Amino acid sequence: MAQNIYDNSDFFKGYSQLPRQVHGLAGAPEWPTIAAMLPDVTGRRAVDLGCGFGWVSRYLREAGAQSVLGLDISQNMIARARADTDDAAIDYRIADLETLDLAEGGFDFAFSALTFHYIRDFDRLVRTIHGALTPGAHFVFTIEHPVFMAAMRPRWLPDEDGHKTWPVNCYALEGERRTDWFAKGVVKYHRTMATTLNALIGAGFALREIREFAPTEAQIAQMPELAEELERPMMLLVSAQR
């Protein structure tokens, strides 16, 4: 079973105050890049894996999706998503992605945002998603970038001039990482870029687009704190097709 850190009261309180949760997709700097990677979802049956508060599930319906199944392990997340959604075509359910089963060919599009780095058995999950998609269907997801996740003690390291450097160590040593983020002992799983992409290829997906998110000059001008995101990639954005 995946760690359900989002039902930890301290974690959920801090997480709920993030700009991307207060302002939705408008508060996620990477969203314009993700949106440009999405296929036309008109009439599609979509699944949103790790749906959180339901921001993307609602967006997909607004973009024309026929139906959306939003899945999340957290009761807190699902409760909030249901409270914020007034649409009978969106179904939110509690589900553990580590043991997930989906109907074969039951979906025409799959999406996930910043969820898969919590999953130990990524290969199994990717194979499950592949089987659940119809031929030609797209699969778009984001995860924490392997460079961002690799370090055993991830943190900015200032040099003598005050310039901040992000450490990359133990990159080839895949597996569990524990960090303190709103709560102690948050469990994530580091995989190299090659392992991540080869899992998709091995499951039968064709890679369509890979992006390593970095903010634009306009975004930095609006939010100067985003400038540090130019120092290392924090997110990996992937588009694949069955």
N, C-alpha and C positions, 0 to 999 in steps of 0.2 A: 504494500500500500504506500502511495506517495505521502510525504509529510504534508499535513494540512495546517500550515503555518497561518493561513488567513483566518482561521477560527480562534487563533490566539488573540485575546482582547487587546493587549498592548500593541501587537503587530497591526491588527485591523484598524485601531485608532490612528496610528501613524500613517498607515497606507492610505486611509480615507482622506487624509489631508494633502496628499500629493496633488500638484496642479492638474495632472492628467485624470485624476478622479474627481476633482472639484469642477473642472471645466470640460471634462470629456475629451473628445478627439481634438478639440481646439487647443487643449493643454498638453498635447503630445507632439513635440517638435518633429518626430519622425513620420507623423501621419500623412502629410502631403506626399512624401516619397512612397509610403505604402499604398496610398490611394491610387497613385499612378501605375502601380504594379498589378492592381486588381483587374480581372477580366470583367466583361459585361455579365452581370448576374441576373439580368431580367429573366424571370420565369424559372430561375434555378432553385433547387432545394439545397440549402446551405447548412453546414455544421460549423459552429464556433467553439473551438476546443480551448477550454480555460476562459470562459466568456466573461468572468469578472462581473462588473456592474451592468454588462449588457450593451455597452456603447457601440461596439461593432455589430452586434446582432441587430440592433435598431437601425444602424446605418445601412446594412445590407437590405433590410426590408424597404427602406426609403429609396434605395437604388433599384428596386424592382424585383428582389428575390421573392419567389413564391412562398417559401417557408424557411424558417431558421430554427435549428435545434441548438440551444446554448447549453454547454456542459461545463461544470466546475465542481471540484471536490468540496468546496467551502459552502457550508450552510449560510454563512454571513453574506457571501457573494450572491448566491442564488436568491436569497430573501430580498436583497437590495435590487437585483435585476428585475425581479417580479414586481416589486413596488414601483419601480420607475418605468415600467412598460405597460402600455395599454394597446395590445395588439395580439389577437387570438392566433395569428400565424407564427408567433414566436413562442416556442416551448422551452422553458428552462428546466434542467434536471441536474440533480447531484450525481456526479460520476467520478470514479477514480480512473484517470487515464492510464495508469499502470496495468489495469486489468480490463480495460475498455473492450467491449464487443459492439460492433455496429453492423447493421443489416447490409449484406452484400449488394452493391450497386444502389444503395439507398440515397446517395447524395450526388449533386452535380458540381459542388464547390465546397472546399474545406479551408478554414482559416484558423490561425492561432496567433496570439500576441503574447510574447514574453512569458511563456509557460513551459516549453519543452526542456529548459535547463533544470527543471525540478523533477524530470522523469529519469529514472535509472535505466529502464529498458527501452531506449529510443528505437531500436531496431523493430521490436515487436509493435510499438505504436505506429510506426511508419507503414509497416506491412498491413496493419489493421485499417489505416486510413486509405491506403491504396485499394484494398478490397472493397471498401465502402463507396468508392467513387465510380461513376460511370466513365466509359472510355472517352478520353479527350478532356475530362474535367480538370480544372486547375486546383492547385494546393498552394496557398500563400501563407507564410508564417514568419515570425520574428523571434529571435532568441538573443540572450546576452552573447556577445561576441566571444569566441574562444580566447582571444587575446585579453579581453577584459576579465574573463573568468579564471584564467590559468593560475594566477598567483595564489600561494597558500595563505598569504596575508595581504589581500588587496587593499591598497591605500596609496594616496599621493605621497611621493617622496620629494621634498624640496631640496634643491642643491644650494650651493653657497650664494648664488645670485637670486635665489627665490623662485627659480623656474621649477615647475612641478613635473615630475616624471612618474608614469605608471609602470610598476614592475611587471615583467613577464618572466616568470620562473616556473619550473616543473611543467612546462607546456606539454611535453610528450607523456607525462604521467597523468593519464586520464583517470577519472573517477570522482569520488565524493569531495566536495569542498564545503566547509562550514564558515559562515560569516555572521556577524552581528549587524542586523539591519532591522531596526524597530524592535527586534527581539533577539535574544541570544540563540546561537546554534541553528540558524536557517540553513537547511541542507539543499545544496545544488550539485549538479553533476557536470563536470568539465569534460568536453570532448573536443578533439582537434577539428580544425576546419575540414580536413580530409575525411575523418570519421563521420562527421555530420553529413557531408555531401555524398559520400559513398554509401551511406545507409539509404539515402533516397534512390540512388542509382540501383542498388541491390534489390530494392523493393519493386523496381520496375518503372520508377518515375524518370521523366526526361527533365533536365534542368533548363529553365527558360530565362531566369534573370537572378543575378546575385548582386546585392548592394551592401555596402558597409556604411551605415548612416553617419553623416557628418552634417552639421548645421550650415545653412547658407549665410552669406554676409548679412542679408536682410534680417534673418532670424537673430543673429548675434547682435546686430544693432538694436533690435527690440528687447533682447534678453542677453546682456553682456556676459552673464554667468555661463552661457552656452559655449563660450570660446574655449573652455577647457576640453570640450568634446573633440576638438581638432587634434588633441595630443595623442589620442588612441581611439580605436573604434569601440564603441560600447555595445552596439547592436548589429546583428547580422540579419539581413532581410533576404528571403528566398522565395522565388516563384518556381514551381515545378508543375508538370502536367502528366496525367496518367496516360 
